[in-house]
């Protein structure tokens, strides 16, 4: 398996949307995409059991164990290797694109909680600006504090609407601020938690700020 400075052994590759990228890769036949998908699912489970990130070193170990345990044909073994090489190559491309516009000192800030790390990975894959990333992370952290001891995995549209109502009624934020929070929470629920947030018409709306001009 080929390696380079960006996939050196010991450095885990973060590629959370690999399945979507694989489905969209028209350069591969449907059969090959399915073969790669099965290989990568098995490899990532292998990484989870080792409690380690996806590295070239672990990929080599995985391939050696698979060769010894399953005794595949040379063609099948090569297909597994090609699938892993696809994962590291496309993952590096996605990671490089995601970091464009992120200040160098901020690139290592991947979040504290598991849910924040998934949020950061998704935001960077989407290519949002650094300022938007900071804003969204801040609002989702505020939702986490609003939920108290309840895990973020249990967050639903109902919690998000209750939090938005609190912003308007208790904190008296402006409409623009509430809309910013709404966008961040919907992004989190859909893109990170994988939940449909539902109807957002039943929460208290913040009032628009009215500027008083003195004559």
Backbone bond lengths (Angstrom), bond angles and torsions (degrees), N, CA, C in turn:
res aa  C-N    CA-C-N  psi(-1)  N-CA   C-N-CA  omega(-1)  CA-C   N-CA-C  phi
1 X - - - 1.461 - - 1.519 110.01 -
2 X 1.315 116.45 130.73 1.455 120.68 -178.35 1.516 109.98 -70.08
3 X 1.340 115.05 152.59 1.463 120.26 177.04 1.511 109.14 -143.57
4 X 1.323 116.63 161.77 1.457 121.72 175.05 1.504 108.06 -152.38
5 X 1.336 116.85 -172.37 1.466 120.60 -173.95 1.514 112.05 -63.03
6 X 1.345 117.38 -28.43 1.449 119.24 -175.67 1.521 112.82 -84.33
7 X 1.323 117.50 -13.06 1.452 119.63 178.01 1.516 110.07 -128.95
8 X 1.316 115.88 37.73 1.452 119.68 -179.38 1.512 110.38 -64.23
9 X 1.340 118.26 146.41 1.448 120.55 179.10 1.519 111.40 -53.46
10 X 1.341 115.58 137.52 1.456 120.76 179.05 1.511 113.44 102.38
11 X 1.333 117.80 -17.16 1.463 120.73 179.33 1.514 108.80 -103.79
12 X 1.323 116.37 117.20 1.456 120.31 -179.01 1.516 111.67 -75.85
13 X 1.321 117.22 136.78 1.453 122.71 178.53 1.518 109.62 -92.63
14 X 1.329 117.09 128.40 1.458 122.02 175.81 1.522 108.59 -97.98
15 X 1.336 116.61 113.41 1.466 121.37 -178.67 1.527 107.58 -142.61
16 X 1.358 117.13 67.79 1.461 120.27 -172.58 1.525 114.51 -64.85
17 X 1.339 118.13 -24.92 1.468 120.09 -176.98 1.523 111.57 -102.92
18 X 1.333 116.91 31.26 1.465 119.73 -177.23 1.532 111.86 -62.60
19 X 1.329 116.79 -35.99 1.464 119.06 -178.20 1.528 111.10 -65.16
20 X 1.332 116.37 -40.87 1.463 119.30 177.74 1.516 111.64 -66.50
21 X 1.343 116.28 -40.48 1.466 120.20 177.93 1.521 111.02 -63.88
22 X 1.322 116.70 -36.92 1.463 120.49 179.52 1.524 110.71 -67.51
23 X 1.323 117.08 -43.40 1.473 120.34 178.77 1.522 111.58 -61.24
24 X 1.337 116.16 -32.89 1.466 120.56 -176.41 1.525 113.34 -86.73
25 X 1.318 118.23 -3.33 1.461 121.54 -176.53 1.529 109.97 -82.79
26 X 1.339 116.20 95.95 1.463 121.16 -177.75 1.519 113.16 -75.76
27 X 1.336 117.77 -6.63 1.459 119.78 178.18 1.527 111.51 -76.19
28 X 1.332 117.42 -11.54 1.449 122.63 -179.94 1.528 110.03 -106.74
29 X 1.300 116.71 145.45 1.456 120.67 175.81 1.528 109.08 -72.13
30 X 1.347 117.90 157.62 1.465 119.73 178.08 1.530 112.44 -55.77
31 X 1.326 116.80 -39.71 1.464 119.64 179.61 1.512 112.38 -64.83
32 X 1.345 116.47 -39.29 1.456 120.16 -179.95 1.524 110.88 -70.64
33 X 1.331 116.92 -37.76 1.466 119.54 177.02 1.520 110.69 -61.35
34 X 1.333 116.92 -41.07 1.454 120.05 179.36 1.527 110.66 -67.38
35 X 1.326 117.01 -38.68 1.467 120.04 177.58 1.517 111.02 -63.43
36 X 1.345 116.71 -44.31 1.463 120.56 178.10 1.524 110.24 -62.55
37 X 1.337 116.68 -40.95 1.470 120.29 -177.96 1.528 110.64 -60.61
38 X 1.327 116.70 -46.12 1.456 120.22 179.98 1.528 111.23 -63.29
39 X 1.333 115.40 -42.65 1.463 119.73 179.38 1.521 111.01 -61.71
40 X 1.329 116.71 -45.00 1.459 120.49 -176.52 1.516 112.03 -71.20
41 X 1.316 117.73 -36.99 1.465 119.87 174.99 1.521 109.81 -58.96
42 X 1.326 116.81 -45.12 1.451 120.69 -178.71 1.527 111.09 -67.27
43 X 1.329 116.42 -40.29 1.470 120.29 179.49 1.525 111.07 -64.51
44 X 1.331 118.19 -43.09 1.463 120.93 -178.63 1.529 111.39 -68.62
45 X 1.318 117.68 -33.02 1.468 120.06 173.05 1.524 110.07 -65.57
46 X 1.330 116.07 -38.14 1.457 121.11 176.59 1.532 110.12 -60.66
47 X 1.351 117.19 -41.99 1.467 121.14 177.52 1.523 111.15 -64.22
48 X 1.328 117.19 -39.76 1.462 120.88 179.21 1.524 110.92 -63.42
49 X 1.319 116.05 -41.65 1.469 118.72 179.04 1.523 111.02 -63.22
50 X 1.332 116.20 -32.73 1.464 120.58 177.79 1.522 112.00 -83.31
51 X 1.342 116.01 -5.81 1.464 121.86 -177.77 1.527 110.67 54.12
52 X 1.323 114.79 48.85 1.465 121.42 -177.87 1.518 109.07 -141.15
53 X 1.339 115.12 159.04 1.445 120.44 176.50 1.523 110.95 -74.46
54 X 1.333 115.05 167.69 1.464 120.39 179.41 1.524 109.16 -76.19
55 X 1.309 116.63 110.01 1.462 121.95 179.59 1.518 109.69 -124.39
56 X 1.327 115.10 161.81 1.456 120.34 176.39 1.525 110.45 -62.42
57 X 1.329 116.91 -37.23 1.460 120.28 179.49 1.531 110.81 -61.12
58 X 1.345 116.41 -44.20 1.460 119.20 178.47 1.517 111.58 -68.66
59 X 1.334 117.13 -33.75 1.462 120.23 177.51 1.522 110.39 -62.94
60 X 1.313 117.11 -41.33 1.461 120.63 177.46 1.533 111.05 -63.74
61 X 1.328 115.69 -42.22 1.461 119.39 179.25 1.525 110.36 -64.61
62 X 1.320 115.71 -42.01 1.465 120.86 178.10 1.523 111.07 -59.77
63 X 1.325 116.26 -45.07 1.465 120.43 -179.30 1.524 111.43 -64.14
64 X 1.306 117.13 -40.03 1.464 119.90 -179.31 1.526 110.79 -65.97
65 X 1.337 116.93 -42.45 1.460 119.91 177.67 1.523 111.30 -64.72
66 X 1.340 116.51 -41.58 1.457 120.26 178.78 1.520 111.16 -62.81
67 X 1.321 116.55 -39.20 1.467 120.77 178.99 1.522 111.14 -63.92
68 X 1.332 116.22 -43.01 1.459 119.94 -178.22 1.530 112.06 -72.34
69 X 1.323 117.11 -39.51 1.462 120.69 -174.26 1.524 113.20 -81.90
70 X 1.342 116.90 -34.10 1.465 119.73 -173.04 1.526 114.13 -107.85
71 X 1.330 116.60 -15.81 1.471 121.43 179.53 1.526 111.79 47.02
72 X 1.317 118.33 57.58 1.474 120.11 -178.09 1.526 110.81 -73.14
73 X 1.327 115.67 164.40 1.459 120.28 174.24 1.525 108.46 -68.96
74 X 1.337 117.85 158.70 1.474 119.80 177.87 1.521 112.78 -55.49
75 X 1.337 117.60 -37.55 1.466 120.67 -179.99 1.524 111.32 -66.60
76 X 1.334 116.83 -42.53 1.465 120.12 179.25 1.522 111.08 -67.75
77 X 1.319 116.67 -39.84 1.463 120.35 177.97 1.520 110.59 -61.33
78 X 1.314 117.39 -40.96 1.461 121.00 178.30 1.514 111.24 -65.67
79 X 1.319 115.98 -35.93 1.464 120.27 178.55 1.523 110.61 -63.94
80 X 1.335 116.82 -40.34 1.466 120.23 176.74 1.529 110.64 -63.66
81 X 1.320 116.16 -42.88 1.467 119.74 178.92 1.525 110.60 -62.83
82 X 1.336 116.24 -41.91 1.471 120.12 179.58 1.529 110.47 -62.08
83 X 1.320 116.88 -38.36 1.459 119.60 178.53 1.514 112.04 -63.80
84 X 1.323 117.18 -41.78 1.464 120.95 178.16 1.521 111.16 -67.76
85 X 1.326 116.17 -40.30 1.467 118.99 177.28 1.518 111.10 -63.21
86 X 1.343 116.78 -37.81 1.471 120.58 176.35 1.526 109.49 -60.02
87 X 1.326 117.01 -44.60 1.464 121.74 -178.12 1.524 111.50 -59.17
88 X 1.324 117.55 -48.28 1.465 120.18 -177.45 1.522 111.62 -71.12
89 X 1.327 117.26 -37.64 1.469 120.25 -179.91 1.526 110.89 -66.27
90 X 1.339 117.03 -51.27 1.464 120.01 -179.07 1.522 111.59 -69.35
91 X 1.315 116.97 -32.57 1.462 119.76 177.44 1.510 112.10 -64.82
92 X 1.329 117.09 -39.74 1.477 120.26 177.03 1.517 110.38 -64.10
93 X 1.328 116.70 -41.70 1.464 120.27 179.33 1.526 110.62 -62.02
94 X 1.332 116.82 -45.40 1.464 120.81 -179.54 1.519 111.23 -64.71
95 X 1.335 116.56 -40.35 1.459 120.60 -179.81 1.522 111.40 -64.68
96 X 1.327 116.54 -41.58 1.469 120.12 179.99 1.520 111.09 -64.96
97 X 1.329 116.27 -41.93 1.462 119.86 179.34 1.521 111.32 -66.61
98 X 1.341 116.21 -37.32 1.463 120.51 -177.54 1.514 112.47 -66.81
99 X 1.336 118.08 -28.34 1.456 121.06 -175.21 1.521 113.61 -88.51
100 X 1.329 117.18 -3.15 1.456 118.90 178.47 1.527 109.76 -62.75
101 X 1.306 116.85 128.75 1.460 121.44 179.57 1.507 114.34 89.11
102 X 1.340 118.03 -8.95 1.464 120.74 177.74 1.525 108.34 -87.99
103 X 1.332 118.87 125.15 1.466 121.01 -179.62 1.527 111.26 -54.52
104 X 1.333 118.15 142.80 1.475 121.12 -177.20 1.514 114.01 -52.46
105 X 1.339 118.12 -42.43 1.457 120.33 -178.14 1.528 112.51 -70.48
106 X 1.336 116.95 -17.73 1.461 120.07 -177.91 1.526 112.30 -92.72
107 X 1.312 117.88 -11.20 1.466 119.74 -174.30 1.515 113.00 -65.40
108 X 1.323 116.28 -28.00 1.458 119.10 179.43 1.530 112.54 -85.04
109 X 1.339 117.37 -5.14 1.464 121.02 178.63 1.518 108.30 -84.85
110 X 1.318 116.43 90.81 1.458 121.51 -175.73 1.522 112.56 -100.76
111 X 1.333 116.64 6.80 1.455 119.37 178.03 1.515 112.61 102.28
112 X 1.315 115.57 158.96 1.464 121.84 -178.77 1.521 111.62 -95.30
113 X 1.322 116.60 -59.04 1.462 120.95 -178.54 1.533 110.46 -78.13
114 X 1.323 115.90 159.61 1.460 120.23 178.99 1.524 111.10 -58.65
115 X 1.344 116.43 -43.60 1.458 118.94 -178.24 1.522 111.29 -65.35
116 X 1.353 117.30 -34.20 1.464 119.39 178.89 1.526 110.56 -69.70
117 X 1.318 117.78 -36.54 1.452 120.89 177.43 1.525 110.84 -63.34
118 X 1.325 116.99 -39.49 1.469 119.93 177.17 1.524 110.56 -68.06
119 X 1.331 116.16 -37.53 1.465 120.50 177.97 1.522 110.33 -63.03
120 X 1.327 116.96 -47.10 1.469 120.90 -179.86 1.532 110.81 -60.78
121 X 1.332 116.06 -44.83 1.464 119.57 -179.91 1.525 110.92 -60.08
122 X 1.330 116.78 -42.00 1.467 120.18 -178.99 1.520 111.41 -69.32
123 X 1.322 117.44 -42.09 1.459 120.55 179.06 1.524 111.04 -61.78
124 X 1.330 116.92 -41.83 1.460 119.75 -177.84 1.517 111.97 -72.44
125 X 1.329 117.02 -32.90 1.456 119.09 175.03 1.528 110.80 -67.32
126 X 1.325 116.69 -31.38 1.459 121.13 177.85 1.534 111.82 -76.52
127 X 1.334 116.07 -14.26 1.455 119.92 177.94 1.513 114.72 74.78
128 X 1.334 117.63 28.39 1.467 119.36 178.96 1.525 109.46 -72.33
129 X 1.307 116.52 161.27 1.460 120.78 -178.97 1.516 110.63 -68.90
130 X 1.324 115.11 159.52 1.467 120.19 178.53 1.522 110.66 -61.67
131 X 1.312 117.45 -39.10 1.465 120.47 179.57 1.528 111.06 -63.18
132 X 1.341 116.66 -41.88 1.461 119.91 178.38 1.519 110.71 -65.09
133 X 1.337 116.75 -39.82 1.467 119.72 177.36 1.521 110.60 -58.79
134 X 1.321 117.22 -46.96 1.459 120.46 179.51 1.527 111.08 -60.07
135 X 1.334 115.84 -43.18 1.465 120.84 -179.00 1.518 111.31 -63.29
136 X 1.313 117.46 -47.64 1.462 120.93 -178.61 1.524 111.47 -64.82
137 X 1.316 116.61 -41.22 1.458 119.26 178.67 1.526 110.66 -62.22
138 X 1.319 116.11 -40.79 1.459 119.80 179.48 1.519 112.48 -62.33
139 X 1.333 117.05 -44.35 1.459 119.56 -179.08 1.527 112.14 -68.55
140 X 1.323 117.39 -38.63 1.466 118.55 -179.89 1.525 110.27 -69.53
141 X 1.332 117.79 -32.96 1.464 119.69 174.14 1.534 110.39 -64.12
142 X 1.318 116.64 -37.67 1.464 119.05 178.29 1.530 110.49 -65.89
143 X 1.323 117.15 -37.16 1.464 119.58 174.97 1.526 110.15 -63.67
144 X 1.343 117.18 -40.74 1.468 120.75 179.36 1.525 110.55 -60.50
145 X 1.342 116.89 -41.95 1.468 119.61 178.59 1.527 110.87 -68.71
146 X 1.323 116.46 -34.83 1.464 120.89 177.72 1.519 110.84 -63.54
147 X 1.334 117.52 -35.05 1.461 121.90 -179.24 1.520 112.28 -76.88
148 X 1.329 117.60 -14.17 1.456 120.36 177.07 1.515 112.59 68.78
149 X 1.331 116.16 -125.70 1.462 121.42 -176.82 1.526 113.07 -81.47
150 X 1.321 116.75 -8.75 1.463 118.56 -179.93 1.521 109.83 -70.81
151 X 1.331 117.92 137.17 1.470 120.05 -178.59 1.521 111.57 -69.22
152 X 1.317 116.62 149.32 1.458 120.81 179.68 1.528 111.63 -64.78
153 X 1.325 117.06 -23.95 1.469 119.56 178.40 1.525 111.34 -62.24
154 X 1.348 116.71 -22.08 1.469 120.11 -178.96 1.524 112.52 -91.65
155 X 1.323 117.51 -0.72 1.469 120.73 -177.86 1.529 110.91 -62.33
156 X 1.313 115.86 137.55 1.464 121.96 179.02 1.522 109.30 -132.53
157 X 1.314 115.09 178.41 1.453 119.44 176.13 1.509 112.49 -61.15
158 X 1.333 116.92 -30.18 1.469 120.51 180.00 1.524 110.90 -63.67
159 X 1.345 117.39 -44.91 1.471 120.56 177.01 1.519 111.23 -62.80
160 X 1.332 115.45 -40.77 1.471 119.37 -179.86 1.524 110.66 -63.48
161 X 1.336 117.66 -41.81 1.464 120.88 179.61 1.525 111.06 -67.18
162 X 1.333 116.87 -37.97 1.463 119.57 177.97 1.528 110.26 -64.72
163 X 1.325 116.50 -38.91 1.461 120.38 178.86 1.527 110.47 -66.96
164 X 1.322 117.69 -41.22 1.469 121.06 178.93 1.524 110.62 -64.44
165 X 1.317 116.76 -37.41 1.466 120.30 176.87 1.524 110.41 -64.55
166 X 1.326 116.80 -41.25 1.462 121.07 178.30 1.531 110.40 -60.42
167 X 1.316 116.35 -40.78 1.463 119.53 179.02 1.526 111.21 -59.36
168 X 1.332 115.57 -42.11 1.467 119.38 -177.12 1.521 112.39 -76.05
169 X 1.333 117.12 -43.83 1.463 121.07 -171.83 1.522 112.89 -83.54
170 X 1.326 116.63 -47.13 1.457 119.94 -175.50 1.523 113.09 -90.87
171 X 1.324 116.15 -40.86 1.466 118.74 -176.91 1.519 113.07 -94.63
172 X 1.335 116.26 -12.67 1.474 122.34 174.41 1.539 111.96 54.59
173 X 1.338 115.03 44.40 1.457 118.53 176.77 1.512 109.64 -74.01
174 X 1.316 116.94 162.91 1.448 121.85 177.84 1.513 111.60 -78.61
175 X 1.339 115.90 168.23 1.458 121.25 -177.74 1.522 111.80 -62.66
176 X 1.329 116.94 -39.04 1.463 120.23 -178.96 1.522 111.21 -64.98
177 X 1.331 116.88 -39.33 1.463 120.95 178.72 1.522 110.71 -66.89
178 X 1.321 116.69 -42.59 1.453 119.96 179.14 1.532 110.97 -64.58
179 X 1.333 116.77 -39.00 1.465 120.35 178.37 1.529 110.48 -64.14
180 X 1.301 117.17 -37.30 1.466 121.71 176.97 1.531 110.28 -61.76
181 X 1.340 116.12 -45.20 1.458 120.86 177.87 1.526 110.72 -63.20
182 X 1.321 116.79 -42.08 1.466 121.44 178.76 1.525 111.16 -57.88
183 X 1.324 117.01 -47.60 1.464 120.73 -179.66 1.530 111.39 -60.11
184 X 1.333 116.14 -42.03 1.465 120.38 -179.12 1.521 111.26 -65.15
185 X 1.327 117.32 -43.74 1.460 120.54 -176.50 1.521 112.30 -71.26
186 X 1.329 116.87 -37.85 1.468 119.74 176.76 1.525 110.08 -65.11
187 X 1.338 116.82 -40.29 1.462 120.17 177.09 1.522 110.30 -60.02
188 X 1.319 116.56 -46.17 1.466 119.92 -179.44 1.530 111.19 -60.65
189 X 1.320 116.29 -48.43 1.464 119.61 -176.10 1.526 111.45 -63.11
190 X 1.333 116.39 -43.77 1.463 119.75 -176.46 1.527 112.78 -77.88
191 X 1.317 116.21 -49.66 1.457 120.67 -169.31 1.522 113.66 -86.67
192 X 1.329 117.52 -26.44 1.466 120.39 -175.61 1.524 111.00 -108.49
193 X 1.344 116.84 -51.69 1.458 120.58 -178.47 1.518 112.46 -79.82
194 X 1.355 117.18 -16.49 1.457 120.55 179.25 1.513 113.35 69.02
195 X 1.347 116.59 32.44 1.457 121.28 -178.96 1.511 110.23 -118.20
196 X 1.319 116.04 147.58 1.458 120.47 174.21 1.528 107.94 -85.23
197 X 1.342 117.77 117.01 1.475 119.72 -174.32 1.516 114.83 -66.89
198 X 1.340 118.55 -18.70 1.457 120.30 177.70 1.525 113.36 83.16
199 X 1.309 114.95 -162.40 1.461 122.64 -176.01 1.529 110.61 -75.42
200 X 1.322 115.52 124.64 1.466 119.92 179.90 1.533 111.56 -108.57
201 X 1.304 115.75 36.44 1.471 118.51 179.80 1.521 112.81 -97.84
202 X 1.338 116.90 -7.55 1.464 119.24 -172.96 1.521 113.54 -111.45
203 X 1.326 116.92 48.37 1.465 119.43 170.69 1.518 108.23 -130.16
204 X 1.324 116.27 157.23 1.462 120.76 -177.49 1.520 110.22 -66.61
205 X 1.305 115.85 126.71 1.462 120.78 -178.81 1.524 111.09 -87.98
206 X 1.305 114.47 135.66 1.465 119.07 175.76 1.519 109.18 -72.55
207 X 1.309 115.24 150.64 1.459 120.04 179.37 1.518 110.48 -85.32
208 X 1.300 114.02 147.69 1.463 118.83 175.35 1.511 110.05 -70.71
209 X 1.321 114.80 140.81 1.457 119.29 177.60 1.527 109.77 -68.88
210 X 1.306 115.71 133.54 1.460 120.88 177.77 1.524 109.06 -109.02
211 X 1.304 114.65 121.37 1.470 118.41 178.76 1.526 109.74 -85.65
212 X 1.301 115.87 128.77 1.457 121.45 177.80 1.520 108.84 -96.54
213 X 1.302 114.63 121.32 1.472 119.07 -179.85 1.537 108.38 -101.23
214 X 1.307 113.08 128.48 1.469 118.79 179.60 1.526 109.16 -94.87
215 X 1.305 113.19 130.21 1.472 118.80 -179.30 1.529 109.81 -83.94
